[in-house]
Structure formats: structure tokens, C-alpha cells
Amino acid sequence: MTMTGTTAKPSTKTRTKVRPQTERPRLHKVILVNDDYTPREFVVSVLKAEFRMTEDHAHKVMITAHQRGVCVVAVFTKDVAETKATRATDAGRAKGYPLLFTTEPEE
Ligand code: TYC
């Protein structure tokens, strides 16, 4: 018996990449940016009000941004991070300060 026509050919079947269905959405960092004009105590008050920080934690975050230029405040889903960054930035603007909070996706 001959075996003509039975040679396997490379599969050309496409397949969507398999991955677990348990992946959570990427989180986004809220970043506090230093400036030369916003009073330290005002930065602390915004961190407490908008990010529900204790005085102690808010002071540490403010000092880190003051010394290093930026500090990660917290991580949230994209929508929440953007909303909080906008509200916190607007709180400074309402007082005439250049206080800035930005967001960026986590790696
Ligand atoms: N650098 C400001 C000052 O000396 C205080 C400050 C800290 C402002 C952190 C912004 O993100 C900031 N008054």
C-alpha cells in the first residue's frame, strides 16, 4: 500500500491569542508636580481633601514632590485618576496657583 497524498502540510489555521480572562484593567498613576509658587500647606490640604490622605502622608508626598520634582500620589482606574487629577489641579487654579497633577498609565 502506497502513502501518496498523506504528507502533513503546515497548518494555516489562525487562532486568537489565548490569555486568561482574569486580567484587570491597567491602572493609572496620579502624579504631583512641584512648582515654586503654591504654598506647601495648600498642597497638603488638597492631598487630604482630594485623595483622603492623613496629614502625615500628605506632608510626605508634598515634600517628596518639592525635593524630587514629582511624586506618585496614588493609582486608580483611568477614569478615576483623570477625574481626581483634574479636580485637584482645579482646586489650585481656583486660588490662582499653578499646582499641577498629571496622570500616566502604569507599566
Ligand atoms: N515648592 C513649593 C514651595 O516651596 C511647595 C510645593 C510642593 C508646590 C509640592 C507644589 O507639588 C508641589 N512653596
Backbone and ligand atoms as CSV (ligand in chain L), in Angstrom:
chain,resi,resn,atom,element,x,y,z
A,1,MET,N,N,0.841,-1.204,0.000
A,1,MET,CA,C,0.000,0.000,0.000
A,1,MET,C,C,0.882,1.262,0.000
A,2,THR,N,N,0.579,2.198,-0.942
A,2,THR,CA,C,1.359,3.441,-1.004
A,2,THR,C,C,0.727,4.474,-0.089
A,3,MET,N,N,1.543,5.538,0.235
A,3,MET,CA,C,1.069,6.575,1.170
A,3,MET,C,C,0.977,7.929,0.480
A,4,THR,N,N,0.670,7.930,-0.818
A,4,THR,CA,C,0.580,9.205,-1.520
A,4,THR,C,C,-0.564,10.053,-0.965
A,5,GLY,N,N,-0.307,11.366,-0.955
A,5,GLY,CA,C,-1.363,12.293,-0.522
A,5,GLY,C,C,-1.543,12.378,0.972
A,6,THR,N,N,-0.641,11.788,1.721
A,6,THR,CA,C,-0.826,11.824,3.185
A,6,THR,C,C,0.212,12.701,3.887
A,7,THR,N,N,1.054,13.417,3.105
A,7,THR,CA,C,2.074,14.271,3.732
A,7,THR,C,C,1.407,15.419,4.492
A,8,ALA,N,N,1.806,15.599,5.757
A,8,ALA,CA,C,1.228,16.692,6.553
A,8,ALA,C,C,1.697,18.027,6.004
A,9,LYS,N,N,0.803,18.974,5.869
A,9,LYS,CA,C,1.223,20.316,5.467
A,9,LYS,C,C,1.102,21.252,6.671
A,10,PRO,N,N,1.918,22.320,6.689
A,10,PRO,CA,C,1.864,23.236,7.846
A,10,PRO,C,C,0.460,23.798,8.015
A,11,SER,N,N,0.024,23.844,9.231
A,11,SER,CA,C,-1.311,24.376,9.485
A,11,SER,C,C,-1.345,25.864,9.156
A,12,THR,N,N,-2.395,26.300,8.524
A,12,THR,CA,C,-2.566,27.726,8.235
A,12,THR,C,C,-3.731,28.294,9.056
A,13,LYS,N,N,-4.222,27.455,9.967
A,13,LYS,CA,C,-5.362,27.889,10.768
A,13,LYS,C,C,-4.958,29.040,11.702
A,14,THR,N,N,-5.716,30.108,11.671
A,14,THR,CA,C,-5.402,31.219,12.576
A,14,THR,C,C,-6.109,30.990,13.905
A,15,ARG,N,N,-5.588,31.644,14.930
A,15,ARG,CA,C,-6.097,31.407,16.274
A,15,ARG,C,C,-5.903,32.678,17.089
A,16,THR,N,N,-6.941,33.156,17.686
A,16,THR,CA,C,-6.817,34.339,18.542
A,16,THR,C,C,-5.937,33.980,19.728
A,17,LYS,N,N,-5.030,34.899,20.099
A,17,LYS,CA,C,-4.094,34.639,21.201
A,17,LYS,C,C,-4.847,34.309,22.491
A,18,VAL,N,N,-4.440,33.205,23.075
A,18,VAL,CA,C,-5.088,32.787,24.322
A,18,VAL,C,C,-4.497,33.559,25.490
A,19,ARG,N,N,-5.367,34.067,26.369
A,19,ARG,CA,C,-4.869,34.634,27.629
A,19,ARG,C,C,-5.952,34.486,28.678
A,20,PRO,N,N,-5.542,34.465,29.927
A,20,PRO,CA,C,-6.532,34.302,30.993
A,20,PRO,C,C,-7.558,35.430,30.950
A,21,GLN,N,N,-8.738,35.119,31.369
A,21,GLN,CA,C,-9.805,36.122,31.347
A,21,GLN,C,C,-9.851,36.929,32.641
A,22,THR,N,N,-8.823,36.772,33.459
A,22,THR,CA,C,-8.854,37.417,34.772
A,22,THR,C,C,-8.021,38.696,34.822
A,23,GLU,N,N,-7.504,39.174,33.672
A,23,GLU,CA,C,-6.673,40.382,33.708
A,23,GLU,C,C,-7.491,41.610,34.091
A,24,ARG,N,N,-6.921,42.388,34.968
A,24,ARG,CA,C,-7.579,43.619,35.399
A,24,ARG,C,C,-7.141,44.761,34.486
A,25,PRO,N,N,-7.962,45.814,34.389
A,25,PRO,CA,C,-7.576,46.952,33.549
A,25,PRO,C,C,-6.308,47.608,34.085
A,26,ARG,N,N,-5.500,48.155,33.183
A,26,ARG,CA,C,-4.291,48.866,33.595
A,26,ARG,C,C,-4.655,50.022,34.504
A,27,LEU,N,N,-3.852,50.216,35.526
A,27,LEU,CA,C,-4.086,51.335,36.429
A,27,LEU,C,C,-3.259,52.540,35.980
A,28,HIS,N,N,-3.731,53.712,36.406
A,28,HIS,CA,C,-3.041,54.954,36.032
A,28,HIS,C,C,-2.580,55.691,37.286
A,29,LYS,N,N,-1.349,56.189,37.219
A,29,LYS,CA,C,-0.787,56.927,38.345
A,29,LYS,C,C,-1.249,58.378,38.296
A,30,VAL,N,N,-1.546,58.934,39.465
A,30,VAL,CA,C,-1.722,60.387,39.581
A,30,VAL,C,C,-0.396,60.916,40.115
A,31,ILE,N,N,0.153,61.902,39.431
A,31,ILE,CA,C,1.472,62.446,39.772
A,31,ILE,C,C,1.366,63.918,40.163
A,32,LEU,N,N,1.937,64.233,41.306
A,32,LEU,CA,C,2.010,65.618,41.788
A,32,LEU,C,C,3.306,66.240,41.259
A,33,VAL,N,N,3.172,67.413,40.648
A,33,VAL,CA,C,4.329,68.106,40.059
A,33,VAL,C,C,4.678,69.328,40.913
A,34,ASN,N,N,5.948,69.495,41.208
A,34,ASN,CA,C,6.385,70.645,42.009
A,34,ASN,C,C,6.292,71.953,41.216
A,35,ASP,N,N,6.139,73.043,41.940
A,35,ASP,CA,C,6.267,74.382,41.338
A,35,ASP,C,C,6.808,75.294,42.427
A,36,ASP,N,N,7.162,76.521,42.071
A,36,ASP,CA,C,7.802,77.438,43.030
A,36,ASP,C,C,6.822,78.350,43.760
A,37,TYR,N,N,5.551,78.245,43.469
A,37,TYR,CA,C,4.591,79.242,43.969
A,37,TYR,C,C,3.516,78.718,44.916
A,38,THR,N,N,3.061,77.500,44.714
A,38,THR,CA,C,1.967,77.004,45.557
A,38,THR,C,C,2.473,76.783,46.983
A,39,PRO,N,N,1.786,77.350,47.982
A,39,PRO,CA,C,2.228,77.150,49.367
A,39,PRO,C,C,2.175,75.671,49.764
A,40,ARG,N,N,3.172,75.260,50.530
A,40,ARG,CA,C,3.235,73.856,50.978
A,40,ARG,C,C,1.951,73.411,51.662
A,41,GLU,N,N,1.448,74.254,52.562
A,41,GLU,CA,C,0.255,73.848,53.307
A,41,GLU,C,C,-0.972,73.717,52.404
A,42,PHE,N,N,-1.001,74.493,51.314
A,42,PHE,CA,C,-2.128,74.344,50.399
A,42,PHE,C,C,-2.031,72.996,49.663
A,43,VAL,N,N,-0.829,72.610,49.252
A,43,VAL,CA,C,-0.646,71.303,48.595
A,43,VAL,C,C,-1.120,70.193,49.534
A,44,VAL,N,N,-0.731,70.302,50.793
A,44,VAL,CA,C,-1.132,69.297,51.785
A,44,VAL,C,C,-2.658,69.252,51.915
A,45,SER,N,N,-3.291,70.420,51.943
A,45,SER,CA,C,-4.760,70.449,52.108
A,45,SER,C,C,-5.464,69.813,50.909
A,46,VAL,N,N,-4.919,70.023,49.707
A,46,VAL,CA,C,-5.529,69.414,48.514
A,46,VAL,C,C,-5.345,67.896,48.543
A,47,LEU,N,N,-4.174,67.442,48.920
A,47,LEU,CA,C,-3.932,65.992,49.006
A,47,LEU,C,C,-4.883,65.339,50.015
A,48,LYS,N,N,-5.099,66.011,51.127
A,48,LYS,CA,C,-6.002,65.473,52.151
A,48,LYS,C,C,-7.445,65.426,51.642
A,49,ALA,N,N,-7.863,66.512,51.000
A,49,ALA,CA,C,-9.266,66.610,50.577
A,49,ALA,C,C,-9.567,65.710,49.375
A,50,GLU,N,N,-8.676,65.699,48.404
A,50,GLU,CA,C,-8.983,65.003,47.150
A,50,GLU,C,C,-8.571,63.528,47.159
A,51,PHE,N,N,-7.539,63.217,47.965
A,51,PHE,CA,C,-7.043,61.835,47.964
A,51,PHE,C,C,-7.195,61.161,49.322
A,52,ARG,N,N,-7.924,61.816,50.210
A,52,ARG,CA,C,-8.259,61.258,51.518
A,52,ARG,C,C,-7.025,60.787,52.280
A,53,MET,N,N,-5.993,61.617,52.242
A,53,MET,CA,C,-4.750,61.289,52.953
A,53,MET,C,C,-4.759,61.871,54.351
A,54,THR,N,N,-4.013,61.234,55.230
A,54,THR,CA,C,-3.763,61.816,56.558
A,54,THR,C,C,-2.795,62.983,56.371
A,55,GLU,N,N,-2.755,63.851,57.365
A,55,GLU,CA,C,-1.823,64.984,57.365
A,55,GLU,C,C,-0.390,64.484,57.153
A,56,ASP,N,N,-0.055,63.429,57.866
A,56,ASP,CA,C,1.300,62.884,57.817
A,56,ASP,C,C,1.667,62.369,56.418
A,57,HIS,N,N,0.768,61.595,55.832
A,57,HIS,CA,C,1.038,61.059,54.492
A,57,HIS,C,C,1.078,62.181,53.460
A,58,ALA,N,N,0.113,63.105,53.561
A,58,ALA,CA,C,0.061,64.226,52.615
A,58,ALA,C,C,1.342,65.062,52.698
A,59,HIS,N,N,1.829,65.276,53.901
A,59,HIS,CA,C,3.058,66.064,54.078
A,59,HIS,C,C,4.245,65.354,53.438
A,60,LYS,N,N,4.329,64.034,53.591
A,60,LYS,CA,C,5.430,63.268,52.995
A,60,LYS,C,C,5.396,63.335,51.470
A,61,VAL,N,N,4.190,63.215,50.899
A,61,VAL,CA,C,4.053,63.270,49.435
A,61,VAL,C,C,4.432,64.665,48.928
A,62,MET,N,N,3.961,65.698,49.625
A,62,MET,CA,C,4.283,67.079,49.223
A,62,MET,C,C,5.795,67.307,49.251
A,63,ILE,N,N,6.444,66.870,50.332
A,63,ILE,CA,C,7.898,67.065,50.472
A,63,ILE,C,C,8.661,66.303,49.380
A,64,THR,N,N,8.199,65.113,49.063
A,64,THR,CA,C,8.864,64.334,48.002
A,64,THR,C,C,8.785,65.071,46.666
A,65,ALA,N,N,7.611,65.607,46.327
A,65,ALA,CA,C,7.469,66.371,45.075
A,65,ALA,C,C,8.334,67.634,45.133
A,66,HIS,N,N,8.344,68.278,46.280
A,66,HIS,CA,C,9.142,69.508,46.467
A,66,HIS,C,C,10.629,69.231,46.236
A,67,GLN,N,N,11.113,68.110,46.746
A,67,GLN,CA,C,12.552,67.793,46.662
A,67,GLN,C,C,12.960,67.125,45.352
A,68,ARG,N,N,12.073,66.285,44.809
A,68,ARG,CA,C,12.452,65.491,43.629
A,68,ARG,C,C,11.823,65.986,42.332
A,69,GLY,N,N,10.835,66.881,42.460
A,69,GLY,CA,C,10.185,67.416,41.258
A,69,GLY,C,C,8.824,66.821,41.002
A,70,VAL,N,N,8.679,65.526,41.307
A,70,VAL,CA,C,7.385,64.849,41.138
A,70,VAL,C,C,7.232,63.800,42.233
A,71,CYS,N,N,5.985,63.400,42.480
A,71,CYS,CA,C,5.729,62.273,43.392
A,71,CYS,C,C,4.447,61.567,42.954
A,72,VAL,N,N,4.487,60.243,42.928
A,72,VAL,CA,C,3.268,59.481,42.648
A,72,VAL,C,C,2.364,59.591,43.866
A,73,VAL,N,N,1.136,60.034,43.627
A,73,VAL,CA,C,0.171,60.228,44.709
A,73,VAL,C,C,-0.550,58.917,45.027
A,74,ALA,N,N,-1.058,58.253,43.970
A,74,ALA,CA,C,-1.805,57.000,44.120
A,74,ALA,C,C,-2.105,56.464,42.732
A,75,VAL,N,N,-2.630,55.248,42.649
A,75,VAL,CA,C,-3.046,54.674,41.368
A,75,VAL,C,C,-4.535,54.336,41.403
A,76,PHE,N,N,-5.171,54.532,40.244
A,76,PHE,CA,C,-6.621,54.323,40.105
A,76,PHE,C,C,-6.898,53.809,38.692
A,77,THR,N,N,-8.141,53.445,38.448
A,77,THR,CA,C,-8.543,53.199,37.061
A,77,THR,C,C,-8.399,54.525,36.305
A,78,LYS,N,N,-8.312,54.447,34.981
A,78,LYS,CA,C,-8.040,55.633,34.152
A,78,LYS,C,C,-9.023,56.773,34.444
A,79,ASP,N,N,-10.300,56.456,34.436
A,79,ASP,CA,C,-11.333,57.483,34.662
A,79,ASP,C,C,-11.168,58.176,36.007
A,80,VAL,N,N,-10.985,57.386,37.041
A,80,VAL,CA,C,-10.872,57.949,38.388
A,80,VAL,C,C,-9.601,58.782,38.517
A,81,ALA,N,N,-8.494,58.282,37.968
A,81,ALA,CA,C,-7.224,59.030,38.030
A,81,ALA,C,C,-7.374,60.385,37.349
A,82,GLU,N,N,-7.968,60.399,36.173
A,82,GLU,CA,C,-8.112,61.655,35.424
A,82,GLU,C,C,-9.039,62.633,36.131
A,83,THR,N,N,-10.128,62.102,36.694
A,83,THR,CA,C,-11.075,62.970,37.404
A,83,THR,C,C,-10.425,63.595,38.632
A,84,LYS,N,N,-9.710,62.793,39.403
A,84,LYS,CA,C,-9.072,63.316,40.619
A,84,LYS,C,C,-7.960,64.304,40.280
A,85,ALA,N,N,-7.169,63.999,39.249
A,85,ALA,CA,C,-6.088,64.915,38.853
A,85,ALA,C,C,-6.670,66.262,38.409
A,86,THR,N,N,-7.757,66.219,37.665
A,86,THR,CA,C,-8.405,67.458,37.200
A,86,THR,C,C,-8.970,68.247,38.365
A,87,ARG,N,N,-9.664,67.581,39.268
A,87,ARG,CA,C,-10.250,68.270,40.433
A,87,ARG,C,C,-9.177,68.904,41.307
A,88,ALA,N,N,-8.086,68.170,41.535
A,88,ALA,CA,C,-7.008,68.676,42.396
A,88,ALA,C,C,-6.300,69.861,41.728
A,89,THR,N,N,-6.075,69.767,40.424
A,89,THR,CA,C,-5.453,70.876,39.687
A,89,THR,C,C,-6.366,72.103,39.708
A,90,ASP,N,N,-7.654,71.873,39.530
A,90,ASP,CA,C,-8.629,72.976,39.543
A,90,ASP,C,C,-8.712,73.660,40.913
A,91,ALA,N,N,-8.502,72.894,41.981
A,91,ALA,CA,C,-8.532,73.477,43.325
A,91,ALA,C,C,-7.408,74.507,43.459
A,92,GLY,N,N,-6.252,74.215,42.893
A,92,GLY,CA,C,-5.147,75.174,42.904
A,92,GLY,C,C,-5.446,76.363,42.021
A,93,ARG,N,N,-5.948,76.098,40.839
A,93,ARG,CA,C,-6.253,77.185,39.882
A,93,ARG,C,C,-7.270,78.158,40.461
A,94,ALA,N,N,-8.223,77.639,41.219
A,94,ALA,CA,C,-9.256,78.494,41.836
A,94,ALA,C,C,-8.639,79.506,42.800
A,95,LYS,N,N,-7.457,79.184,43.324
A,95,LYS,CA,C,-6.749,80.095,44.237
A,95,LYS,C,C,-5.637,80.854,43.517
A,96,GLY,N,N,-5.531,80.658,42.216
A,96,GLY,CA,C,-4.504,81.347,41.442
A,96,GLY,C,C,-3.137,80.683,41.488
A,97,TYR,N,N,-3.085,79.415,41.906
A,97,TYR,CA,C,-1.807,78.690,41.981
A,97,TYR,C,C,-1.604,77.803,40.759
A,98,PRO,N,N,-0.323,77.583,40.392
A,98,PRO,CA,C,-0.029,76.735,39.230
A,98,PRO,C,C,0.070,75.244,39.571
A,99,LEU,N,N,-0.450,74.861,40.711
A,99,LEU,CA,C,-0.394,73.462,41.160
A,99,LEU,C,C,-0.882,72.524,40.050
A,100,LEU,N,N,-0.103,71.460,39.808
A,100,LEU,CA,C,-0.441,70.545,38.713
A,100,LEU,C,C,-0.376,69.080,39.122
A,101,PHE,N,N,-1.449,68.371,38.787
A,101,PHE,CA,C,-1.497,66.913,38.922
A,101,PHE,C,C,-1.671,66.347,37.518
A,102,THR,N,N,-0.839,65.360,37.177
A,102,THR,CA,C,-0.959,64.713,35.862
A,102,THR,C,C,-1.259,63.231,36.074
A,103,THR,N,N,-1.506,62.510,34.993
A,103,THR,CA,C,-1.714,61.047,35.082
A,103,THR,C,C,-0.856,60.359,34.037
A,104,GLU,N,N,-0.494,59.122,34.333
A,104,GLU,CA,C,0.168,58.288,33.313
A,104,GLU,C,C,-0.112,56.818,33.608
A,105,PRO,N,N,-0.226,56.016,32.540
A,105,PRO,CA,C,-0.511,54.587,32.751
A,105,PRO,C,C,0.651,53.877,33.415
A,106,GLU,N,N,0.338,52.919,34.254
A,106,GLU,CA,C,1.370,52.077,34.864
A,106,GLU,C,C,1.898,51.134,33.793
A,107,GLU,N,N,3.154,50.725,33.961
A,107,GLU,CA,C,3.774,49.778,33.015
A,107,GLU,C,C,2.966,48.483,32.969
L,1,TYC,N1,N,7.665,74.148,46.092
L,1,TYC,C1,C,6.541,74.769,46.778
L,1,TYC,C2,C,7.047,75.817,47.770
L,1,TYC,O1,O,8.221,75.813,48.106
L,1,TYC,C3,C,5.684,73.724,47.526
L,1,TYC,C4,C,5.177,72.663,46.593
L,1,TYC,C5,C,5.424,71.315,46.867
L,1,TYC,C6,C,4.445,73.007,45.467
L,1,TYC,C7,C,4.964,70.313,46.024
L,1,TYC,C8,C,3.972,72.009,44.601
L,1,TYC,O2,O,3.795,69.702,44.069
L,1,TYC,C9,C,4.239,70.675,44.896
L,1,TYC,N2,N,6.158,76.670,48.222
